[in-house]
Amino acid sequence: MAARKTTSRKPKKQPCPDCQNGQILESFQVGGRRKRVSDDRQEALCLTCLGTGEAPTA
Ligand SMILES: [Zn+2]
């Protein structure tokens, strides 16, 4: 009987460097004359990892 080695490789997932948990806090940069009433920040989907929270593998 040949012992089969099952090499189940699990790729290490690296966290996205640009966000945490796939969400970023977008800060509004509203300068100028028009002062709009808006929240300072808004949760947005990270475009680097597309919300997965993991660094994209090239
Ligand atoms: Zn991200």
N, CA, C, O and the ligand as a Tripos MOL2 file, in Angstrom:
@<TRIPOS>MOLECULE
protein
  233   231    59     0     0
PROTEIN
NO_CHARGES

@<TRIPOS>ATOM
      1 N           0.8310   -1.2180    0.0000 N.3       1 MET1
      2 CA          0.0000    0.0000    0.0000 C.3       1 MET1
      3 C           0.8530    1.2490    0.0000 C.2       1 MET1
      4 O           1.7230    1.4550    0.8460 O.2       1 MET1
      5 N           0.5830    2.0040   -0.9100 N.am      2 ALA2
      6 CA          1.3660    3.2410   -1.0090 C.3       2 ALA2
      7 C           0.6630    4.3680   -0.2610 C.2       2 ALA2
      8 O          -0.5000    4.7070   -0.4830 O.2       2 ALA2
      9 N           1.4240    4.8880    0.5960 N.am      3 ALA3
     10 CA          0.8530    6.0110    1.3470 C.3       3 ALA3
     11 C           0.7900    7.2470    0.4630 C.2       3 ALA3
     12 O           1.7920    7.7980    0.0070 O.2       3 ALA3
     13 N          -0.3750    7.6110    0.2710 N.am      4 ARG4
     14 CA         -0.5390    8.7760   -0.6000 C.3       4 ARG4
     15 C          -0.4360   10.0610    0.1920 C.2       4 ARG4
     16 O          -1.0890   10.2730    1.2140 O.2       4 ARG4
     17 N           0.3900   10.8670   -0.3240 N.am      5 LYS5
     18 CA          0.5070   12.1710    0.3690 C.3       5 LYS5
     19 C          -0.4150   13.1690   -0.3060 C.2       5 LYS5
     20 O          -0.2650   13.5350   -1.4720 O.2       5 LYS5
     21 N          -1.3180   13.5590    0.4550 N.am      6 THR6
     22 CA         -2.2220   14.5550   -0.1100 C.3       6 THR6
     23 C          -1.7250   15.9540    0.2190 C.2       6 THR6
     24 O          -1.8040   16.4490    1.3430 O.2       6 THR6
     25 N          -1.2390   16.5160   -0.7860 N.am      7 THR7
     26 CA         -0.7380   17.8820   -0.5680 C.3       7 THR7
     27 C          -1.8330   18.8810   -0.9300 C.2       7 THR7
     28 O          -1.9490   19.3810   -2.0490 O.2       7 THR7
     29 N          -2.5820   19.1150    0.0530 N.am      8 SER8
     30 CA         -3.6410   20.0860   -0.1850 C.3       8 SER8
     31 C          -3.1090   21.4740    0.1460 C.2       8 SER8
     32 O          -3.0500   21.9140    1.2940 O.2       8 SER8
     33 N          -2.7530   22.0810   -0.8670 N.am      9 ARG9
     34 CA         -2.1600   23.4000   -0.6570 C.3       9 ARG9
     35 C          -3.2500   24.4530   -0.5340 C.2       9 ARG9
     36 O          -4.1230   24.6140   -1.3860 O.2       9 ARG9
     37 N          -3.1430   25.1230    0.5280 N.am     10 LYS10
     38 CA         -4.0960   26.2250    0.6730 C.3      10 LYS10
     39 C          -3.3240   27.5290    0.5370 C.2      10 LYS10
     40 O          -2.4340   27.8340    1.3310 O.2      10 LYS10
     41 N          -3.6690   28.2490   -0.4370 N.am     11 PRO11
     42 CA         -2.9620   29.5150   -0.6300 C.3      11 PRO11
     43 C          -3.2020   30.4490    0.5440 C.2      11 PRO11
     44 O          -4.3230   30.6540    1.0090 O.2      11 PRO11
     45 N          -2.1240   30.9830    0.9770 N.am     12 LYS12
     46 CA         -2.2600   31.8980    2.1080 C.3      12 LYS12
     47 C          -2.9220   33.1730    1.6400 C.2      12 LYS12
     48 O          -2.5250   33.8080    0.6640 O.2      12 LYS12
     49 N          -3.9140   33.4970    2.3600 N.am     13 LYS13
     50 CA         -4.5970   34.7250    1.9760 C.3      13 LYS13
     51 C          -4.0070   35.9020    2.7270 C.2      13 LYS13
     52 O          -3.8470   35.9060    3.9480 O.2      13 LYS13
     53 N          -3.7110   36.8500    1.9570 N.am     14 GLN14
     54 CA         -3.1430   38.0370    2.5800 C.3      14 GLN14
     55 C          -4.1920   39.1230    2.6410 C.2      14 GLN14
     56 O          -4.9790   39.3260    1.7160 O.2      14 GLN14
     57 N          -4.1740   39.7920    3.7300 N.am     15 PRO15
     58 CA         -5.1510   40.8660    3.8740 C.3      15 PRO15
     59 C          -4.8730   42.0020    2.9110 C.2      15 PRO15
     60 O          -3.7320   42.2970    2.5550 O.2      15 PRO15
     61 N          -5.9160   42.5970    2.5260 N.am     16 CYS16
     62 CA         -5.7920   43.7080    1.5970 C.3      16 CYS16
     63 C          -5.0630   44.8650    2.2750 C.2      16 CYS16
     64 O          -5.3750   45.2380    3.4060 O.2      16 CYS16
     65 N          -4.1170   45.4090    1.5830 N.am     17 PRO17
     66 CA         -3.3380   46.4920    2.1710 C.3      17 PRO17
     67 C          -4.0940   47.8180    2.2150 C.2      17 PRO17
     68 O          -3.6850   48.7680    2.8820 O.2      17 PRO17
     69 N          -5.1570   47.8510    1.5170 N.am     18 ASP18
     70 CA         -5.8400   49.1350    1.3860 C.3      18 ASP18
     71 C          -7.0600   49.2800    2.2720 C.2      18 ASP18
     72 O          -7.6500   50.3550    2.3820 O.2      18 ASP18
     73 N          -7.4180   48.1920    2.8920 N.am     19 CYS19
     74 CA         -8.6570   48.2990    3.6520 C.3      19 CYS19
     75 C          -8.6410   47.3010    4.7860 C.2      19 CYS19
     76 O          -7.6730   46.5780    5.0260 O.2      19 CYS19
     77 N          -9.7420   47.3050    5.4520 N.am     20 GLN20
     78 CA         -9.9550   46.3090    6.4860 C.3      20 GLN20
     79 C         -11.3180   45.7130    6.2600 C.2      20 GLN20
     80 O         -12.3300   46.4120    6.2280 O.2      20 GLN20
     81 N         -11.3220   44.4500    6.1100 N.am     21 ASN21
     82 CA        -12.5890   43.7520    5.8970 C.3      21 ASN21
     83 C         -13.2870   44.1940    4.6150 C.2      21 ASN21
     84 O         -14.5050   44.0840    4.4790 O.2      21 ASN21
     85 N         -12.5110   44.6770    3.7130 N.am     22 GLY22
     86 CA        -13.1140   45.0020    2.4200 C.3      22 GLY22
     87 C         -13.8630   46.3060    2.3830 C.2      22 GLY22
     88 O         -14.4990   46.6520    1.3870 O.2      22 GLY22
     89 N         -13.7820   47.0140    3.4620 N.am     23 GLN23
     90 CA        -14.4880   48.2820    3.4710 C.3      23 GLN23
     91 C         -13.5140   49.4030    3.7620 C.2      23 GLN23
     92 O         -12.6180   49.2910    4.5990 O.2      23 GLN23
     93 N         -13.7170   50.4390    3.0700 N.am     24 ILE24
     94 CA        -12.8830   51.5960    3.3190 C.3      24 ILE24
     95 C         -13.7690   52.7670    3.7150 C.2      24 ILE24
     96 O         -14.9650   52.8240    3.4290 O.2      24 ILE24
     97 N         -13.1290   53.6620    4.3680 N.am     25 LEU25
     98 CA        -13.8790   54.8530    4.7370 C.3      25 LEU25
     99 C         -13.4780   55.9560    3.7810 C.2      25 LEU25
    100 O         -12.3780   56.5060    3.8340 O.2      25 LEU25
    101 N         -14.3780   56.2390    2.9460 N.am     26 GLU26
    102 CA        -14.0840   57.2590    1.9700 C.3      26 GLU26
    103 C         -14.3020   58.6150    2.6050 C.2      26 GLU26
    104 O         -15.3430   58.8880    3.2020 O.2      26 GLU26
    105 N         -13.3410   59.4160    2.4660 N.am     27 SER27
    106 CA        -13.4960   60.7480    3.0250 C.3      27 SER27
    107 C         -13.8420   61.7250    1.9200 C.2      27 SER27
    108 O         -13.2140   61.7760    0.8620 O.2      27 SER27
    109 N         -14.8060   62.4450    2.2010 N.am     28 PHE28
    110 CA        -15.2190   63.4210    1.2080 C.3      28 PHE28
    111 C         -14.2830   64.6070    1.2320 C.2      28 PHE28
    112 O         -13.8860   65.1020    2.2870 O.2      28 PHE28
    113 N         -13.9620   65.0210    0.0960 N.am     29 GLN29
    114 CA        -13.1290   66.2120    0.0330 C.3      29 GLN29
    115 C         -13.9400   67.2980   -0.6320 C.2      29 GLN29
    116 O         -13.8200   67.5960   -1.8200 O.2      29 GLN29
    117 N         -14.7480   67.8520    0.1880 N.am     30 VAL30
    118 CA        -15.5720   68.9170   -0.3460 C.3      30 VAL30
    119 C         -14.9990   70.2410    0.0940 C.2      30 VAL30
    120 O         -15.2290   70.7130    1.2070 O.2      30 VAL30
    121 N         -14.2740   70.8010   -0.7810 N.am     31 GLY31
    122 CA        -13.7350   72.1240   -0.4730 C.3      31 GLY31
    123 C         -14.3560   73.1320   -1.4040 C.2      31 GLY31
    124 O         -15.0850   72.7900   -2.3350 O.2      31 GLY31
    125 N         -14.0590   74.3400   -1.1410 N.am     32 GLY32
    126 CA        -14.5720   75.3400   -2.0690 C.3      32 GLY32
    127 C         -15.7360   76.1190   -1.5000 C.2      32 GLY32
    128 O         -15.9720   76.1660   -0.2930 O.2      32 GLY32
    129 N         -16.4080   76.6930   -2.3750 N.am     33 ARG33
    130 CA        -17.4760   77.5990   -1.9110 C.3      33 ARG33
    131 C         -18.6880   76.8130   -1.4570 C.2      33 ARG33
    132 O         -19.3210   77.1100   -0.4440 O.2      33 ARG33
    133 N         -18.9750   75.8240   -2.2280 N.am     34 ARG34
    134 CA        -20.1950   75.0930   -1.8940 C.3      34 ARG34
    135 C         -19.9550   74.2040   -0.7060 C.2      34 ARG34
    136 O         -19.1240   73.2970   -0.7490 O.2      34 ARG34
    137 N         -20.6420   74.4520    0.2950 N.am     35 LYS35
    138 CA        -20.5160   73.5690    1.4370 C.3      35 LYS35
    139 C         -21.7660   72.7240    1.4970 C.2      35 LYS35
    140 O         -22.8620   73.1880    1.8130 O.2      35 LYS35
    141 N         -21.5610   71.5150    1.1930 N.am     36 ARG36
    142 CA        -22.7240   70.6430    1.1940 C.3      36 ARG36
    143 C         -22.7900   69.8870    2.4990 C.2      36 ARG36
    144 O         -21.7800   69.5210    3.1000 O.2      36 ARG36
    145 N         -23.9610   69.6800    2.8880 N.am     37 VAL37
    146 CA        -24.1490   68.9290    4.1210 C.3      37 VAL37
    147 C         -23.9620   67.4620    3.8150 C.2      37 VAL37
    148 O         -24.7940   66.8210    3.1720 O.2      37 VAL37
    149 N         -22.8690   66.9610    4.2860 N.am     38 SER38
    150 CA        -22.6250   65.5510    4.0230 C.3      38 SER38
    151 C         -21.8320   64.9580    5.1620 C.2      38 SER38
    152 O         -21.1980   65.6640    5.9470 O.2      38 SER38
    153 N         -21.8820   63.7010    5.2280 N.am     39 ASP39
    154 CA        -21.1030   63.0390    6.2690 C.3      39 ASP39
    155 C         -19.6300   63.1870    5.9500 C.2      39 ASP39
    156 O         -19.2190   63.3260    4.7980 O.2      39 ASP39
    157 N         -18.8760   63.1520    6.9900 N.am     40 ASP40
    158 CA        -17.4450   63.2800    6.7720 C.3      40 ASP40
    159 C         -16.9000   62.0670    6.0380 C.2      40 ASP40
    160 O         -16.0290   62.1690    5.1740 O.2      40 ASP40
    161 N         -17.4200   60.9670    6.3970 N.am     41 ARG41
    162 CA        -16.9290   59.7490    5.7660 C.3      41 ARG41
    163 C         -18.0860   58.8690    5.3470 C.2      41 ARG41
    164 O         -19.2160   58.9690    5.8240 O.2      41 ARG41
    165 N         -17.7330   58.0250    4.4490 N.am     42 GLN42
    166 CA        -18.7530   57.1060    3.9900 C.3      42 GLN42
    167 C         -18.1180   55.7490    3.7710 C.2      42 GLN42
    168 O         -17.0280   55.6260    3.2120 O.2      42 GLN42
    169 N         -18.8080   54.7710    4.2120 N.am     43 GLU43
    170 CA        -18.2790   53.4340    3.9890 C.3      43 GLU43
    171 C         -18.4330   53.0720    2.5310 C.2      43 GLU43
    172 O         -19.4880   53.2500    1.9220 O.2      43 GLU43
    173 N         -17.3790   52.5730    2.0110 N.am     44 ALA44
    174 CA        -17.4380   52.2160    0.6030 C.3      44 ALA44
    175 C         -16.7030   50.9080    0.3990 C.2      44 ALA44
    176 O         -15.8740   50.4830    1.2040 O.2      44 ALA44
    177 N         -17.0370   50.3120   -0.6870 N.am     45 LEU45
    178 CA        -16.3910   49.0480   -0.9990 C.3      45 LEU45
    179 C         -14.9640   49.3110   -1.4700 C.2      45 LEU45
    180 O         -14.7060   50.1980   -2.2830 O.2      45 LEU45
    181 N         -14.0720   48.5320   -0.9440 N.am     46 CYS46
    182 CA        -12.6860   48.6910   -1.3660 C.3      46 CYS46
    183 C         -12.5390   48.2320   -2.8130 C.2      46 CYS46
    184 O         -12.9670   47.1440   -3.1980 O.2      46 CYS46
    185 N         -11.9320   49.0870   -3.5740 N.am     47 LEU47
    186 CA        -11.8040   48.7480   -4.9960 C.3      47 LEU47
    187 C         -10.5820   47.8790   -5.2650 C.2      47 LEU47
    188 O         -10.4140   47.3240   -6.3510 O.2      47 LEU47
    189 N          -9.7560   47.7820   -4.2680 N.am     48 THR48
    190 CA         -8.5630   46.9700   -4.4690 C.3      48 THR48
    191 C          -8.8830   45.4860   -4.3720 C.2      48 THR48
    192 O          -8.4210   44.6690   -5.1690 O.2      48 THR48
    193 N          -9.6650   45.1790   -3.3950 N.am     49 CYS49
    194 CA         -9.9930   43.7660   -3.2010 C.3      49 CYS49
    195 C         -11.4530   43.4870   -3.5120 C.2      49 CYS49
    196 O         -11.9250   42.3540   -3.4230 O.2      49 CYS49
    197 N         -12.1360   44.5230   -3.8680 N.am     50 LEU50
    198 CA        -13.5540   44.3950   -4.2010 C.3      50 LEU50
    199 C         -14.3610   43.8310   -3.0440 C.2      50 LEU50
    200 O         -15.2810   43.0330   -3.2180 O.2      50 LEU50
    201 N         -13.9900   44.2650   -1.8960 N.am     51 GLY51
    202 CA        -14.8180   43.9190   -0.7590 C.3      51 GLY51
    203 C         -14.5150   42.5880   -0.1230 C.2      51 GLY51
    204 O         -15.1970   42.1630    0.8090 O.2      51 GLY51
    205 N         -13.5000   41.9370   -0.6210 N.am     52 THR52
    206 CA        -13.2090   40.6300   -0.0520 C.3      52 THR52
    207 C         -12.3020   40.7400    1.1590 C.2      52 THR52
    208 O         -12.2680   39.8480    2.0070 O.2      52 THR52
    209 N         -11.5720   41.8340    1.2320 N.am     53 GLY53
    210 CA        -10.6750   42.0240    2.3460 C.3      53 GLY53
    211 C          -9.3650   41.2820    2.1780 C.2      53 GLY53
    212 O          -8.5320   41.2400    3.0830 O.2      53 GLY53
    213 N          -9.2030   40.7080    1.0220 N.am     54 GLU54
    214 CA         -7.9660   39.9760    0.7670 C.3      54 GLU54
    215 C          -7.2150   40.6200   -0.3690 C.2      54 GLU54
    216 O          -7.7940   41.1580   -1.3120 O.2      54 GLU54
    217 N          -5.9330   40.5480   -0.2490 N.am     55 ALA55
    218 CA         -5.1240   41.1280   -1.2930 C.3      55 ALA55
    219 C          -5.3320   40.3580   -2.5960 C.2      55 ALA55
    220 O          -5.2910   39.1280   -2.6160 O.2      55 ALA55
    221 N          -5.5450   41.0630   -3.6310 N.am     56 PRO56
    222 CA         -5.7560   40.4160   -4.9250 C.3      56 PRO56
    223 C          -4.4940   39.7200   -5.3970 C.2      56 PRO56
    224 O          -3.3960   40.2710   -5.3090 O.2      56 PRO56
    225 N          -4.6530   38.5340   -5.8860 N.am     57 THR57
    226 CA         -3.5140   37.7920   -6.3860 C.3      57 THR57
    227 C          -3.3550   38.0570   -7.8740 C.2      57 THR57
    228 O          -4.2430   37.7980   -8.6870 O.2      57 THR57
    229 N          -2.2230   38.5660   -8.1770 N.am     58 ALA58
    230 CA         -1.9950   38.9120   -9.5850 C.3      58 ALA58
    231 C          -1.6650   37.6650  -10.3890 C.2      58 ALA58
    232 O          -1.4410   37.7500  -11.5960 O.2      58 ALA58
    233 ZN         -9.3830   46.0380    0.0860 Zn       59 ZN59
@<TRIPOS>BOND
     1     1     2 1
     2     2     3 1
     3     3     4 2
     4     3     5 am
     5     5     6 1
     6     6     7 1
     7     7     8 2
     8     7     9 am
     9     9    10 1
    10    10    11 1
    11    11    12 2
    12    11    13 am
    13    13    14 1
    14    14    15 1
    15    15    16 2
    16    15    17 am
    17    17    18 1
    18    18    19 1
    19    19    20 2
    20    19    21 am
    21    21    22 1
    22    22    23 1
    23    23    24 2
    24    23    25 am
    25    25    26 1
    26    26    27 1
    27    27    28 2
    28    27    29 am
    29    29    30 1
    30    30    31 1
    31    31    32 2
    32    31    33 am
    33    33    34 1
    34    34    35 1
    35    35    36 2
    36    35    37 am
    37    37    38 1
    38    38    39 1
    39    39    40 2
    40    39    41 am
    41    41    42 1
    42    42    43 1
    43    43    44 2
    44    43    45 am
    45    45    46 1
    46    46    47 1
    47    47    48 2
    48    47    49 am
    49    49    50 1
    50    50    51 1
    51    51    52 2
    52    51    53 am
    53    53    54 1
    54    54    55 1
    55    55    56 2
    56    55    57 am
    57    57    58 1
    58    58    59 1
    59    59    60 2
    60    59    61 am
    61    61    62 1
    62    62    63 1
    63    63    64 2
    64    63    65 am
    65    65    66 1
    66    66    67 1
    67    67    68 2
    68    67    69 am
    69    69    70 1
    70    70    71 1
    71    71    72 2
    72    71    73 am
    73    73    74 1
    74    74    75 1
    75    75    76 2
    76    75    77 am
    77    77    78 1
    78    78    79 1
    79    79    80 2
    80    79    81 am
    81    81    82 1
    82    82    83 1
    83    83    84 2
    84    83    85 am
    85    85    86 1
    86    86    87 1
    87    87    88 2
    88    87    89 am
    89    89    90 1
    90    90    91 1
    91    91    92 2
    92    91    93 am
    93    93    94 1
    94    94    95 1
    95    95    96 2
    96    95    97 am
    97    97    98 1
    98    98    99 1
    99    99   100 2
   100    99   101 am
   101   101   102 1
   102   102   103 1
   103   103   104 2
   104   103   105 am
   105   105   106 1
   106   106   107 1
   107   107   108 2
   108   107   109 am
   109   109   110 1
   110   110   111 1
   111   111   112 2
   112   111   113 am
   113   113   114 1
   114   114   115 1
   115   115   116 2
   116   115   117 am
   117   117   118 1
   118   118   119 1
   119   119   120 2
   120   119   121 am
   121   121   122 1
   122   122   123 1
   123   123   124 2
   124   123   125 am
   125   125   126 1
   126   126   127 1
   127   127   128 2
   128   127   129 am
   129   129   130 1
   130   130   131 1
   131   131   132 2
   132   131   133 am
   133   133   134 1
   134   134   135 1
   135   135   136 2
   136   135   137 am
   137   137   138 1
   138   138   139 1
   139   139   140 2
   140   139   141 am
   141   141   142 1
   142   142   143 1
   143   143   144 2
   144   143   145 am
   145   145   146 1
   146   146   147 1
   147   147   148 2
   148   147   149 am
   149   149   150 1
   150   150   151 1
   151   151   152 2
   152   151   153 am
   153   153   154 1
   154   154   155 1
   155   155   156 2
   156   155   157 am
   157   157   158 1
   158   158   159 1
   159   159   160 2
   160   159   161 am
   161   161   162 1
   162   162   163 1
   163   163   164 2
   164   163   165 am
   165   165   166 1
   166   166   167 1
   167   167   168 2
   168   167   169 am
   169   169   170 1
   170   170   171 1
   171   171   172 2
   172   171   173 am
   173   173   174 1
   174   174   175 1
   175   175   176 2
   176   175   177 am
   177   177   178 1
   178   178   179 1
   179   179   180 2
   180   179   181 am
   181   181   182 1
   182   182   183 1
   183   183   184 2
   184   183   185 am
   185   185   186 1
   186   186   187 1
   187   187   188 2
   188   187   189 am
   189   189   190 1
   190   190   191 1
   191   191   192 2
   192   191   193 am
   193   193   194 1
   194   194   195 1
   195   195   196 2
   196   195   197 am
   197   197   198 1
   198   198   199 1
   199   199   200 2
   200   199   201 am
   201   201   202 1
   202   202   203 1
   203   203   204 2
   204   203   205 am
   205   205   206 1
   206   206   207 1
   207   207   208 2
   208   207   209 am
   209   209   210 1
   210   210   211 1
   211   211   212 2
   212   211   213 am
   213   213   214 1
   214   214   215 1
   215   215   216 2
   216   215   217 am
   217   217   218 1
   218   218   219 1
   219   219   220 2
   220   219   221 am
   221   221   222 1
   222   222   223 1
   223   223   224 2
   224   223   225 am
   225   225   226 1
   226   226   227 1
   227   227   228 2
   228   227   229 am
   229   229   230 1
   230   230   231 1
   231   231   232 2
@<TRIPOS>SUBSTRUCTURE
     1 MET1         2 RESIDUE 1 A MET
     2 ALA2         6 RESIDUE 1 A ALA
     3 ALA3        10 RESIDUE 1 A ALA
     4 ARG4        14 RESIDUE 1 A ARG
     5 LYS5        18 RESIDUE 1 A LYS
     6 THR6        22 RESIDUE 1 A THR
     7 THR7        26 RESIDUE 1 A THR
     8 SER8        30 RESIDUE 1 A SER
     9 ARG9        34 RESIDUE 1 A ARG
    10 LYS10       38 RESIDUE 1 A LYS
    11 PRO11       42 RESIDUE 1 A PRO
    12 LYS12       46 RESIDUE 1 A LYS
    13 LYS13       50 RESIDUE 1 A LYS
    14 GLN14       54 RESIDUE 1 A GLN
    15 PRO15       58 RESIDUE 1 A PRO
    16 CYS16       62 RESIDUE 1 A CYS
    17 PRO17       66 RESIDUE 1 A PRO
    18 ASP18       70 RESIDUE 1 A ASP
    19 CYS19       74 RESIDUE 1 A CYS
    20 GLN20       78 RESIDUE 1 A GLN
    21 ASN21       82 RESIDUE 1 A ASN
    22 GLY22       86 RESIDUE 1 A GLY
    23 GLN23       90 RESIDUE 1 A GLN
    24 ILE24       94 RESIDUE 1 A ILE
    25 LEU25       98 RESIDUE 1 A LEU
    26 GLU26      102 RESIDUE 1 A GLU
    27 SER27      106 RESIDUE 1 A SER
    28 PHE28      110 RESIDUE 1 A PHE
    29 GLN29      114 RESIDUE 1 A GLN
    30 VAL30      118 RESIDUE 1 A VAL
    31 GLY31      122 RESIDUE 1 A GLY
    32 GLY32      126 RESIDUE 1 A GLY
    33 ARG33      130 RESIDUE 1 A ARG
    34 ARG34      134 RESIDUE 1 A ARG
    35 LYS35      138 RESIDUE 1 A LYS
    36 ARG36      142 RESIDUE 1 A ARG
    37 VAL37      146 RESIDUE 1 A VAL
    38 SER38      150 RESIDUE 1 A SER
    39 ASP39      154 RESIDUE 1 A ASP
    40 ASP40      158 RESIDUE 1 A ASP
    41 ARG41      162 RESIDUE 1 A ARG
    42 GLN42      166 RESIDUE 1 A GLN
    43 GLU43      170 RESIDUE 1 A GLU
    44 ALA44      174 RESIDUE 1 A ALA
    45 LEU45      178 RESIDUE 1 A LEU
    46 CYS46      182 RESIDUE 1 A CYS
    47 LEU47      186 RESIDUE 1 A LEU
    48 THR48      190 RESIDUE 1 A THR
    49 CYS49      194 RESIDUE 1 A CYS
    50 LEU50      198 RESIDUE 1 A LEU
    51 GLY51      202 RESIDUE 1 A GLY
    52 THR52      206 RESIDUE 1 A THR
    53 GLY53      210 RESIDUE 1 A GLY
    54 GLU54      214 RESIDUE 1 A GLU
    55 ALA55      218 RESIDUE 1 A ALA
    56 PRO56      222 RESIDUE 1 A PRO
    57 THR57      226 RESIDUE 1 A THR
    58 ALA58      230 RESIDUE 1 A ALA
    59 ZN59       233 GROUP 0 **** ****
